[in-house]
Amino acid sequence: MRLDARGNKKGVNAQFSLSGEQRAFSVNKALGEKDYPMIYVAPHPKTVAVLQEQTDTLVMYKRHLPTCL
């Protein structure tokens, strides 16, 4: 089971359902977004390392996050 933690607000309706996923936003592949079909029980070591090492959020987002897991 996967949940979309971003929650509801005006124009967003991502209700909890046992019968299927209902995410707040669709994946935009044109922007390079990915939807991994598996559920990780722990964060990937590459991601943890970046979060621990970087101090500037925008620089981290633009240059240092892993492009694949």
SULSULDA-V700665 format. One record per backbone hydrogen bond with DSSP energy under -1.0 kcal/mol. CO is the residue of the C=O (numbers start at 1). NH is the residue of the N-H. Records with the same first field share a line. If there is no record, write none. Layout:
CO: NH ; NH
This chain:
4: 7
9: 12
28: 31 ; 33
29: 32
44: 48
45: 49
46: 50
47: 51
48: 52
49: 53
50: 54
56: 60
57: 61
58: 62
59: 63
60: 64 ; 65
